[in-house]
Amino acid sequence: MKEDGEVSVLRAWLAFLPVSAGLFMVLLDVSVLNVALPRIAEDFGAKMTDLQWIMNAYTLTMVVLLVIAGRIGDMVRRDRFFILGMVIFVLGSFLCAQSWNTQSMILFRAIQAVGGTILSGNTLAIAAELFPAGRRGEVMGLNAILMASSFTLGPIIGGWLTTNLSWHWVFYINVPIGIAAIAAAWLTLPPLGGREKVPIDWVGAVLLSIGLGALTLGIIEGQDWGWWDEKTISCFIIALPYLLAFSLWELSYSYPMLDLSLFRIRNFSVCIAATSILFFGVAASLFVFPYFLQGLKFLSAEEAGYWMVAIPIMNTIVAPVAGRLSDRMNPKYLMGIAPIFFAIGLLNVTAIDTDISYWESLQELHRWAWGWGCSCPPPSTSFSHGTD
């Protein structure tokens, strides 16, 4: 029986490898593209606002469709739906590489984001179906590694490709990886999902899309338009009633897209709150530190990536251990302790000065990365256990 269990877990890991590859492509895409934007602007004669929309088209599409993609994954065969997402993402990547102006790239980035949304919105659900409750922490640890690696390796990979080949290869690189992941997923993923045969909540989808789209647009463009500009205020005014209407509709509809009663589950609510706070800190740090390295230390994007290499290395060591521990003990203990180390690491990073050396930087970053690596798996593990 034990051998059968080990074989089952091995098959689950083999099936999850192409899923991890798909998620890594999505995460890597953003940080890789940042490095290539100056060359794209040069080729297309693009303005800064054009470059912002190349990024924003991807973000807006993902925000609007993420919940919808996850819900559809519950109603259809999730394995086939995930493969469809990879096909769309690879097609979008190829089209982006073929772009001839900013308008075409914005359109193709939105197509790419549709595929990315399907991949992002179904990865954890696939993990929950493939792995038993006692092994999911290891998967969450892998996700933490992928996230840290994508943000840090992105500038290195993107800088090398842009410098030695061209910006087109920032997108072309997804094609062979994606095709291999599609073939592997088709061969290894068992039938998943499709357990809920209910109608799609189109009213909820429209209300949520308009509400989240307007809110995200206001947040993205508010800094350029001005927070008190009529366009920014209009976005927020539009978003509020639509999001309120969405909440009221979901509470009254028999087949809601987002079951708001989940928030009555303590583990679910606490983990959503903890993960949100954690990722605000992570996102802010990973956004600011590269600008410090490139803007104040005058490093290239590729060099900045090498300076941040301590983050994925430390995550690779720590996150699997934290995931395994969260499987074997109550995750709330790690959830209570790890963010303290993460906060201390952030505090140490704020003391970094421009005359810091490479090795001193690695020492400071590894403490912060240690806290991050320990903080990511426990909430996800607790969340998956609490909603089974």
Stockholm file with secondary structure:
# STOCKHOLM 1.0

chainA/1-388         MKEDGEVSVLRAWLAFLPVSAGLFMVLLDVSVLNVALPRIAEDFGAKMTDLQWIMNAYTLTMVVLLVIAGRIGDMVRRDRFFILGMVIFVLGSFLCAQSWNTQSMILFRAIQAVGGTILSGNTLAIAAELFPAGRRGEVMGLNAILMASSFTLGPIIGGWLTTNLSWHWVFYINVPIGIAAIAAAWLTLPPLGGREKVPIDWVGAVLLSIGLGALTLGIIEGQDWGWWDEKTISCFIIALPYLLAFSLWELSYSYPMLDLSLFRIRNFSVCIAATSILFFGVAASLFVFPYFLQGLKFLSAEEAGYWMVAIPIMNTIVAPVAGRLSDRMNPKYLMGIAPIFFAIGLLNVTAIDTDISYWESLQELHRWAWGWGCSCPPPSTSFSHGTD
#=GR chainA/1-388 SS CHHHHHHHHHHHHHHHHHHHHHHHHHHHHHHHHHHHHHHHHHHHTCCHHHHHHHHHHHHHHHHHHHHHHHHHHHHSBHHHHHHHHHHHHHHHHHHHHTCCSHHHHHHHHHHHHHHHHHHHHHHHHHHHHHSCGGGHHHHHHHHHHHHHHHHHHHHHHHHHHHHHTCTTHHHHTHHHHHHHHHHHHHHHCCCCBCCCCCCCCHHHHHHHHHHHHHHHHHHHHHHHHCTTSHHHHHHHHHHHHHHHHHHHHHHHCSSCSSCGGGGGSHHHHHHHHHHHHHHHHHHHHHHHHHHIIIIISCCCHHHHHHHTTHHHHHHHHHHHHHHHHHHHSCHHHHHHHHHHHHHHHHHHHTTCCTTCCHHHHHHHHHHHHHHHHHHSHHHHHHHHHHTC
#=GC SS_cons         CHHHHHHHHHHHHHHHHHHHHHHHHHHHHHHHHHHHHHHHHHHHTCCHHHHHHHHHHHHHHHHHHHHHHHHHHHHSBHHHHHHHHHHHHHHHHHHHHTCCSHHHHHHHHHHHHHHHHHHHHHHHHHHHHHSCGGGHHHHHHHHHHHHHHHHHHHHHHHHHHHHHTCTTHHHHTHHHHHHHHHHHHHHHCCCCBCCCCCCCCHHHHHHHHHHHHHHHHHHHHHHHHCTTSHHHHHHHHHHHHHHHHHHHHHHHCSSCSSCGGGGGSHHHHHHHHHHHHHHHHHHHHHHHHHHIIIIISCCCHHHHHHHTTHHHHHHHHHHHHHHHHHHHSCHHHHHHHHHHHHHHHHHHHTTCCTTCCHHHHHHHHHHHHHHHHHHSHHHHHHHHHHTC
//
